[in-house]
Amino acid sequence: MLVGFTLLLLGLAVSVLVQERLLNAVILLGVFSLISSAIYFLVGAPDLAVTEGAIGVAFVTFIYVLALSDQGKLHVIAEEVPPFLFQEKGELRGAELEILRGFAEDSSLDLEVEFVSPEELSSKVGGRRADLVAGAYFTGYLSGENLQDTVSFNEARLTRVSLSDETGGKIGVLPKLGFLREKLEESEENGEFGKITGDELVKFESLEDLVDAYNDGEISGFFADSGRVSNALYRINTPLRERSETASVGEINYCFAVSSEDQELLDNLNDYLRNLKRRNEVDELLDRYFR
């Protein structure tokens, strides 16, 4: 039996060394200590067996697991925006989910997705809170020095929805106002969109609030990216939707936002996205969800 335990220790030591995931290595190290404790008992050293069991198996393993509790995970915070990232019958779905799952598997990470409100996105990234932002995120959607944008995985449009028989009035917006004004100035210079003189831009923190205001007549139109506009049109009252028209006001690029504290994650995710695009896998994925 002693020889068998000794060979088992050797196998466990090799297994610990070849583990790619630190948490698995820590668990195997705890088993190593447990077998060591049994060997001490068999050779007549019960005091060492108890010490090894208490410290090596319990205390040290607990400390390692606690220290690594946030390691080996990819914690994603996101807005729920079908078909990018959403829940259906209690299950996560979406084009972005497939991209992130592939990246997490390729990086030996456990993917965790947490849906939060738009105003929580930028405040929860970084440190021990979250690693990246997803959910129809596009360059300029959030501001702050704590975010870095990845390369784009899909091009789309910034769109205005408005009543065809009304001009001027209050216009709802989702993105940051500075970003939107830049896009509007760009589109006017390029002749893509008419003047907006007289429009008053009103900021909304959620798509639901914006659509409710449009249905209630509090605003005569709104700006949003094409992905959110598609969802908004389903929620607009049918008579109002029939009177509404859409107009493109500029291009946007869907991507992910990574904490500025994690340059390695940004580089790895950028490399993964570029490889997907190089193999045309992104287009195939988007075709299944968007077209």
C-alpha positions in Angstrom: 0.0 0.0 0.0 2.8 2.4 0.8 4.4 1.8 -2.6 1.0 2.5 -4.3 0.6 5.7 -2.3 4.2 6.8 -3.3 3.5 6.2 -7.0 0.2 8.1 -6.7 2.1 11.0 -5.2 4.5 11.0 -8.2 1.5 11.0 -10.6 -0.1 13.8 -8.7 3.1 15.9 -8.8 3.3 15.5 -12.6 -0.4 16.3 -13.0 0.1 19.5 -10.9 3.0 20.6 -13.2 1.1 20.1 -16.5 -2.2 21.8 -15.5 -3.0 24.8 -17.6 -5.6 26.1 -15.2 -4.3 27.2 -11.8 -7.4 26.2 -9.9 -7.2 22.6 -11.1 -3.5 22.6 -10.0 -4.4 23.8 -6.5 -7.1 21.1 -6.1 -4.6 18.4 -7.2 -2.1 19.9 -4.7 -4.6 19.5 -2.0 -5.1 15.8 -2.9 -1.3 15.5 -2.9 -1.2 16.8 0.7 -4.0 14.3 1.6 -2.1 11.4 0.3 1.1 12.6 2.0 -0.9 12.7 5.3 -2.0 9.1 4.8 1.7 8.1 4.2 2.8 9.8 7.4 0.2 7.9 9.3 1.2 4.5 7.7 4.9 5.0 8.6 4.0 5.7 12.3 4.0 9.5 12.4 0.5 10.5 13.3 1.5 13.9 14.5 2.9 14.8 11.1 -0.2 13.3 9.5 -2.5 15.5 11.5 -0.3 18.6 10.8 -0.2 17.9 7.0 -3.9 17.3 7.0 -4.8 20.5 8.8 -2.3 22.8 7.1 -1.6 21.2 3.7 -5.1 19.9 2.9 -7.4 22.5 4.6 -5.6 25.8 5.3 -3.2 26.1 2.4 -5.8 24.8 -0.2 -8.4 27.2 1.2 -6.0 30.2 0.9 -5.0 29.2 -2.7 -8.6 28.8 -3.8 -9.6 32.1 -2.2 -6.7 33.9 -4.0 -7.6 32.3 -7.3 -11.4 32.7 -7.0 -11.3 35.5 -9.6 -8.6 33.9 -11.7 -9.4 31.7 -14.7 -12.7 33.6 -15.3 -13.8 36.0 -18.0 -16.3 38.2 -16.3 -18.5 40.0 -18.9 -21.0 42.7 -18.1 -23.5 43.6 -20.8 -26.7 45.1 -21.8 -29.3 42.6 -23.0 -29.7 43.4 -26.7 -31.0 40.7 -29.0 -29.6 39.2 -31.1 -26.2 40.3 -29.8 -26.5 38.9 -26.3 -29.7 38.0 -24.6 -31.6 35.4 -22.5 -34.3 33.2 -23.9 -36.1 30.7 -21.7 -33.4 31.1 -19.1 -30.6 30.3 -21.5 -28.0 32.7 -22.8 -27.9 33.2 -26.6 -26.6 35.6 -29.2 -23.8 36.2 -31.7 -21.5 37.8 -29.1 -22.0 34.9 -26.8 -20.6 32.5 -29.4 -17.7 34.8 -30.0 -16.9 35.1 -26.3 -17.4 31.4 -25.6 -15.0 30.6 -28.3 -12.4 33.1 -26.9 -12.9 31.8 -23.3 -12.4 28.2 -24.4 -9.4 29.1 -26.4 -7.9 31.0 -23.4 -8.9 28.2 -20.9 -11.2 30.7 -19.0 -14.7 30.2 -17.6 -17.1 32.7 -19.1 -19.4 34.5 -16.8 -22.0 37.0 -18.2 -23.8 39.5 -16.0 -26.5 41.8 -17.4 -26.5 45.3 -16.0 -28.1 48.6 -16.7 -26.4 51.0 -19.2 -25.3 53.4 -16.5 -23.5 50.6 -14.7 -21.4 49.5 -17.6 -18.4 51.8 -17.3 -18.4 51.9 -13.5 -18.1 48.1 -13.1 -15.2 47.5 -15.5 -11.7 46.9 -14.0 -10.2 45.6 -10.8 -12.1 42.6 -9.4 -15.5 43.8 -10.9 -15.5 42.9 -14.6 -13.1 42.3 -17.4 -15.0 43.6 -20.5 -18.2 45.2 -21.8 -20.4 43.5 -24.4 -24.0 43.7 -25.6 -24.1 45.8 -28.9 -21.3 48.0 -27.6 -19.8 50.3 -30.2 -16.9 52.8 -30.2 -17.9 56.0 -28.4 -21.0 54.5 -26.7 -19.3 54.9 -23.3 -16.7 57.4 -22.2 -14.0 57.1 -19.6 -10.3 56.5 -19.3 -10.9 53.0 -17.8 -12.0 51.5 -21.1 -10.2 50.4 -24.3 -12.1 49.3 -27.4 -11.2 46.1 -29.2 -11.1 45.8 -33.0 -14.5 45.8 -34.6 -16.3 42.6 -35.4 -19.2 44.1 -37.3 -20.0 47.4 -39.1 -23.4 49.0 -38.6 -25.1 52.4 -38.8 -26.2 55.1 -36.4 -29.8 55.7 -37.2 -32.5 58.3 -36.7 -36.1 57.2 -36.2 -38.6 60.1 -36.5 -42.2 60.9 -37.4 -42.5 61.6 -41.1 -45.0 64.4 -40.7 -43.1 66.3 -38.0 -40.0 68.4 -37.9 -38.0 69.7 -35.0 -39.0 68.9 -31.4 -37.3 66.8 -28.8 -35.2 63.9 -30.0 -34.2 61.0 -27.8 -30.6 59.7 -27.7 -28.9 56.7 -26.2 -25.1 57.3 -26.9 -23.1 60.1 -25.2 -24.2 63.5 -26.6 -20.6 64.5 -27.6 -20.2 61.4 -29.7 -23.7 61.9 -31.3 -23.0 65.5 -32.2 -19.7 64.6 -33.8 -21.5 62.0 -35.9 -24.2 64.4 -36.9 -21.7 67.0 -37.9 -19.9 64.3 -39.9 -23.1 63.3 -41.7 -24.1 66.8 -42.5 -20.6 67.5 -44.0 -20.9 64.4 -46.1 -24.4 65.3 -47.2 -25.8 62.1 -45.6 -28.4 63.8 -43.5 -30.4 67.1 -43.3 -30.1 69.9 -40.8 -31.2 69.3 -37.2 -31.6 73.0 -36.3 -34.3 73.3 -33.7 -34.0 69.8 -32.4 -33.5 69.4 -28.7 -31.5 66.2 -27.7 -32.8 64.4 -24.7 -30.7 61.7 -23.1 -32.2 58.3 -22.1 -30.4 55.7 -20.1 -32.3 52.7 -21.5 -34.0 51.7 -24.7 -37.2 50.9 -22.8 -37.5 54.4 -21.5 -36.7 55.9 -24.9 -39.4 53.8 -26.7 -42.0 54.6 -23.9 -41.3 58.3 -24.4 -41.7 58.0 -28.2 -45.0 56.0 -27.8 -46.3 58.7 -25.3 -45.4 61.5 -27.7 -42.8 63.1 -25.3 -40.3 63.0 -28.2 -40.8 63.1 -31.9 -37.9 60.8 -32.8 -34.7 59.2 -31.5 -31.2 58.3 -32.4 -29.6 54.9 -31.7 -27.4 52.3 -33.4 -29.0 50.0 -35.9 -29.0 47.0 -33.6 -31.1 48.8 -30.9 -33.3 50.5 -33.5 -34.4 47.0 -34.8 -35.5 46.1 -31.3 -37.1 49.5 -30.7 -39.3 49.2 -33.8 -40.8 46.0 -32.5 -41.9 47.9 -29.3 -43.3 51.0 -31.0 -47.1 51.1 -31.2 -48.2 49.9 -34.7 -50.0 53.2 -35.8 -47.0 55.2 -34.6 -44.6 52.8 -36.4 -46.4 53.2 -39.6 -45.9 57.0 -39.4 -42.2 56.6 -38.6 -39.3 56.7 -41.0 -35.6 55.9 -40.5 -32.5 57.6 -41.8 -28.9 56.7 -41.5 -26.6 59.4 -40.0 -23.2 57.6 -40.0 -21.3 54.5 -39.5 -20.5 52.7 -36.2 -18.4 49.7 -35.4 -19.6 47.0 -32.9 -16.8 45.8 -30.7 -16.1 45.0 -27.0 -14.6 47.3 -24.3 -11.8 46.0 -22.1 -10.5 47.4 -18.9 -7.5 49.7 -19.5 -5.8 47.8 -16.6 -5.7 44.6 -18.7 -3.6 45.1 -21.8 -2.9 41.4 -22.1 -6.7 40.6 -22.4 -7.1 43.3 -25.0 -4.3 42.0 -27.1 -5.4 38.4 -26.8 -9.0 39.2 -27.7 -7.9 41.4 -30.6 -5.8 38.5 -32.0 -8.8 36.2 -31.6 -11.2 38.5 -33.4 -8.7 39.1 -36.2 -8.3 35.3 -36.7 -12.1 34.8 -36.8 -12.4 37.5 -39.4 -9.5 36.1 -41.4 -11.2 32.7 -41.5 -14.6 34.3 -42.4 -16.1 32.8 -39.2 -17.4 36.1 -38.0 -19.5 36.6 -41.2 -20.9 33.1 -41.0 -21.8 33.7 -37.3 -23.5 37.0 -38.0 -25.4 35.5 -40.9 -27.1 33.1 -38.5 -28.3 35.9 -36.2 -28.7 39.0 -38.3 -29.6 38.0 -41.9 
